[in-house]
Each structure stands twice: as C-alpha cells, then as structure tokens.
Amino acid sequence: MLALGALGAGRAMAQGRQRRAMAVAAHPVGIDRMLSEVRHWLTELGEPLLLEFLKDWPGGAPLREIHSSPVPVMRYVPMLSALAPDSIAPLVRCIVEQASHFEWRRSYQPPAVSTHFAENYGWTEWLGLKGPIPSEQLAVGLLLLGPDVYYPWHRHEAEELYIPLAGRAAWKHADAPWREQSPGTVIHHKSFERHAMQTKGEPMLALYLWRSTDLNQRSQLDGETDVSS
C-alpha cells in the first residue's frame, strides 16, 4: 500500500509538472508585454488607416490559453533578426525569442497549393478568435514566408493591413504592378481585393491586421498557385 501510494503521489507530481510546463507554453512569459510594445510601435508609425484599425484593439481581457505548435517554415526564424532594419530589429529579436511559444498554422495544404509553398509558409495569431488575446473585430498576427516563395492570388472579406518586419518581398494587388516593399511599409488590401506576394532569396516576416465583423473566415485562393503572373 505504501509503495502504491508513493507511486500515485509520484505520478501526481509528474502530472503537475507537466501541467505547469504546458501552462508556460500556453502563456509565454512576456507575451502581453510584447504585444503592448507592438501596439505602441504601430501607433508611433502614425499611419491614419492603421490608427483606425488600432481603435478596435481590445484592452483588459485575460490571456487565452494556446498550445505552441511549429510549422516547417520556422527553420528560417533564426535568420530574421539580421534581415530587419535597425529601427525594427529590437521588435524582431523579441519575436524570434518568443516564436517557439506561438501557435503556428497553415491555411492551405496540397493539392490546393504546391508542397514547396506548404513547407515555406505559416502564420500565427496574437489577437482574434484563436490567439492569446481574445478579439471579435480585429485580428493581429504574423505571416512568415521562406525564400523564393510565391503566395498566390487570394482574397477575403476582411479588410487587411500588412507591415513587413524583416526581409523583402514583391507585393501585388488588383491591377497594380508588382512592387517590392521594404520593412516598415504599411500595405493596404481592401475587402475582397485580390493580392499576391513573392519572396526572392530571403525569408520575409510581416505583421498583419484583419478588420471585420466576422473574423471566422478563410482566404480564398484565386488563380494560379505555382507561379507568379
């Protein structure tokens, strides 16, 4: 009986340690502070449309439990700090340190997209219906693309802003020509406006903001999925 009791106590202690470890993964140390700094940095950019989006940033809500999950494109995370300009580098270094705690996702899988794309694409939500900060009308998170990746034409009802943080990519929307955008640029996509991205020889990390009364939606692929056009 004593042996069984000791075994049960040991098992309970082990389960307690496991639950505490999961809690650390679910609520990474400093994520609320990091997101506060992200909001401050976005505000300091002073872009009028960006400031309109930020009005929907929720405040005071307790952190939601998430479970960290990796995606293959995370192999490029260690490269990102060196690809960020000095003005953004501290924020990117903080993201790099926290990246393994985030719940990374992929919206598309083969055969809808190429295997190359699926292995070089991922996103994580910070604010929204799934992220650690609950939000009903504003979603904020990160997009990570590997080198030499074409993110095919797609569209969604949500109005969207992107701000590249590290690395460069060419961006295209509607009938506008391809245009390379530098880190710190605010890129706007209207509701249902088709858009695409193309990286070259380096990965790209970008912050995204979605604004909608219905965040429970997915992007719709729209056209060729393997080559840019």
C-alpha positions as CSV (number, residue, x, y, z in Angstrom):
1,M,0.0,0.0,0.0
2,L,2.8,2.4,0.8
3,A,4.5,1.6,-2.4
4,L,1.3,2.2,-4.4
5,G,0.7,5.4,-2.5
6,A,4.2,6.6,-3.2
7,L,3.8,5.7,-6.9
8,G,0.5,7.5,-7.1
9,A,2.0,10.6,-5.4
10,G,4.9,10.5,-7.8
11,R,2.6,10.2,-10.8
12,A,0.5,13.2,-9.4
13,M,3.7,15.3,-9.0
14,A,4.8,14.4,-12.5
15,Q,1.4,15.3,-13.9
16,G,1.5,18.6,-12.0
17,R,4.9,19.4,-13.5
18,Q,3.6,18.6,-17.0
19,R,0.6,20.9,-16.5
20,R,2.9,23.7,-15.4
21,A,5.1,23.1,-18.4
22,M,2.1,23.3,-20.7
23,A,0.9,26.5,-19.0
24,V,4.3,28.1,-19.7
25,A,3.9,27.1,-23.4
26,A,0.3,28.3,-23.4
27,H,1.1,31.7,-21.8
28,P,4.7,32.6,-22.9
29,V,6.5,34.8,-20.5
30,G,6.1,38.4,-21.5
31,I,3.7,38.0,-24.4
32,D,1.3,40.5,-23.0
33,R,4.2,43.0,-22.6
34,M,5.4,42.2,-26.1
35,L,2.0,42.9,-27.6
36,S,1.8,46.1,-25.7
37,E,5.1,47.2,-27.3
38,V,3.8,46.1,-30.7
39,R,0.7,48.2,-30.3
40,H,2.9,51.2,-29.2
41,W,5.2,50.7,-32.2
42,L,2.2,50.6,-34.6
43,T,0.8,53.7,-33.0
44,E,4.1,55.5,-33.4
45,L,4.0,54.8,-37.2
46,G,1.2,57.4,-37.3
47,E,-0.4,55.9,-40.5
48,P,-4.0,57.2,-40.4
49,L,-5.6,54.0,-41.6
50,L,-3.5,52.0,-39.2
51,L,-4.7,54.2,-36.4
52,E,-8.3,53.4,-37.4
53,F,-7.6,49.7,-37.2
54,L,-6.0,50.1,-33.7
55,K,-9.2,51.6,-32.3
56,D,-10.5,48.0,-32.3
57,W,-7.6,46.7,-30.3
58,P,-9.1,45.1,-27.1
59,G,-8.0,46.0,-23.7
60,G,-8.1,44.3,-20.3
61,A,-9.1,40.8,-21.4
62,P,-7.3,37.9,-19.7
63,L,-4.9,35.9,-21.9
64,R,-6.5,32.9,-23.6
65,E,-4.7,29.5,-23.3
66,I,-3.0,28.5,-26.5
67,H,-0.8,25.5,-27.4
68,S,2.5,26.1,-29.1
69,S,2.8,24.3,-32.5
70,P,5.6,24.5,-35.1
71,V,5.5,24.6,-38.9
72,P,8.3,23.8,-41.2
73,V,9.0,27.4,-42.3
74,M,10.1,28.2,-38.7
75,R,13.5,26.9,-39.7
76,Y,14.1,30.5,-41.1
77,V,13.3,32.2,-37.8
78,P,17.0,32.4,-36.7
79,M,17.7,34.5,-39.9
80,L,15.1,37.1,-39.3
81,S,16.9,39.5,-36.9
82,A,19.7,40.1,-39.4
83,L,17.1,41.0,-42.1
84,A,15.4,43.7,-40.0
85,P,16.4,47.4,-40.2
86,D,17.8,48.9,-37.1
87,S,14.5,50.7,-36.3
88,I,12.6,47.4,-36.2
89,A,15.4,45.0,-35.1
90,P,14.5,45.1,-31.3
91,L,10.9,44.1,-32.0
92,V,12.0,41.3,-34.4
93,R,14.5,40.0,-31.9
94,C,11.7,39.8,-29.3
95,I,9.6,37.9,-31.8
96,V,12.4,35.5,-32.6
97,E,12.8,34.7,-28.9
98,Q,9.1,34.0,-28.4
99,A,8.4,32.3,-31.8
100,S,8.6,28.8,-30.5
101,H,5.8,29.6,-28.0
102,F,3.3,30.7,-30.7
103,E,0.6,28.5,-32.2
104,W,1.6,28.4,-35.8
105,R,-0.9,27.4,-38.5
106,R,-1.3,26.9,-42.3
107,S,-4.5,27.7,-44.1
108,Y,-3.6,25.7,-47.2
109,Q,-2.3,22.2,-47.9
110,P,-1.5,20.2,-51.1
111,P,-3.1,19.7,-53.6
112,A,-4.6,23.1,-53.2
113,V,-1.1,24.6,-53.1
114,S,2.3,23.2,-54.0
115,T,4.4,21.2,-51.5
116,H,7.0,23.9,-51.7
117,F,4.6,26.6,-50.7
118,A,3.1,24.5,-47.8
119,E,6.6,23.9,-46.4
120,N,7.6,27.6,-46.7
121,Y,4.5,29.3,-45.3
122,G,2.9,29.8,-41.9
123,W,1.1,32.3,-39.8
124,T,0.3,32.8,-36.1
125,E,-2.5,34.9,-34.5
126,W,-1.9,37.1,-31.5
127,L,-5.3,38.8,-31.3
128,G,-8.5,37.3,-32.6
129,L,-10.8,34.3,-32.3
130,K,-7.9,31.9,-31.6
131,G,-4.9,34.0,-30.4
132,P,-3.9,34.6,-26.8
133,I,-5.8,37.9,-26.7
134,P,-9.5,37.5,-27.4
135,S,-10.8,39.9,-30.1
136,E,-14.1,39.9,-32.0
137,Q,-13.4,42.5,-34.7
138,L,-9.6,42.8,-35.1
139,A,-7.2,40.0,-35.8
140,V,-3.4,40.7,-35.5
141,G,-0.6,38.2,-36.1
142,L,2.4,37.3,-38.1
143,L,3.0,35.8,-41.6
144,L,6.3,34.0,-42.3
145,L,7.3,33.1,-45.9
146,G,10.5,31.3,-46.8
147,P,12.8,32.3,-49.7
148,D,11.7,32.0,-53.3
149,V,8.0,31.6,-52.4
150,Y,5.1,32.7,-54.5
151,Y,2.0,33.3,-52.3
152,P,-0.7,33.0,-54.9
153,W,-3.6,35.3,-55.7
154,H,-6.1,35.2,-52.8
155,R,-8.9,37.4,-51.3
156,H,-11.1,37.6,-48.3
157,E,-13.9,39.7,-46.9
158,A,-11.8,41.2,-44.1
159,E,-10.0,44.5,-44.8
160,E,-6.3,43.9,-44.2
161,L,-3.1,45.7,-43.5
162,Y,0.4,44.3,-43.7
163,I,3.6,45.7,-42.3
164,P,6.8,43.8,-43.3
165,L,9.2,43.5,-40.4
166,A,12.2,41.6,-41.8
167,G,13.2,40.6,-45.3
168,R,11.9,41.9,-48.6
169,A,9.2,40.7,-51.0
170,A,7.3,41.9,-54.0
171,W,3.6,42.6,-53.5
172,K,0.8,42.9,-56.0
173,H,-2.9,43.8,-55.6
174,A,-5.8,44.3,-58.1
175,D,-4.4,45.6,-61.4
176,A,-1.4,47.3,-59.9
177,P,2.2,46.2,-60.9
178,W,4.4,44.1,-58.7
179,R,6.2,46.4,-56.2
180,E,9.0,45.5,-53.8
181,Q,8.1,46.7,-50.3
182,S,10.6,47.4,-47.5
183,P,10.2,46.6,-43.8
184,G,8.1,49.2,-42.1
185,T,5.8,49.9,-45.1
186,V,2.1,49.8,-44.5
187,I,0.3,47.8,-47.2
188,H,-3.5,48.0,-47.5
189,H,-5.8,45.4,-49.1
190,K,-9.5,46.4,-49.4
191,S,-12.3,43.9,-48.7
192,F,-12.3,41.1,-51.4
193,E,-9.3,42.8,-53.2
194,R,-7.2,40.1,-54.7
195,H,-3.5,40.2,-53.8
196,A,-0.3,38.1,-54.0
197,M,3.3,38.1,-52.7
198,Q,6.6,36.9,-54.0
199,T,9.8,36.5,-52.0
200,K,13.2,36.1,-53.6
201,G,16.4,34.9,-51.9
202,E,15.5,35.6,-48.3
203,P,12.6,34.9,-45.9
204,M,10.1,37.5,-45.0
205,L,8.3,38.2,-41.7
206,A,5.3,40.5,-41.8
207,L,2.7,41.7,-39.3
208,Y,-0.9,41.5,-40.4
209,L,-4.1,43.2,-39.2
210,W,-7.6,42.0,-40.2
211,R,-10.7,44.0,-39.6
212,S,-14.1,42.6,-39.9
213,T,-17.4,41.9,-38.0
214,D,-16.9,38.3,-38.9
215,L,-13.3,37.1,-38.3
216,N,-14.4,33.4,-38.6
217,Q,-13.5,33.3,-42.3
218,R,-10.7,32.0,-44.6
219,S,-8.8,33.4,-47.5
220,Q,-9.9,32.1,-50.9
221,L,-7.3,31.2,-53.5
222,D,-7.9,33.0,-56.7
223,G,-5.9,31.8,-59.8
224,E,-2.6,30.1,-60.4
225,T,-0.9,28.6,-57.3
226,D,2.5,27.7,-58.6
227,V,4.0,30.7,-60.5
228,S,3.6,34.4,-60.3
229,S,1.9,36.3,-63.1
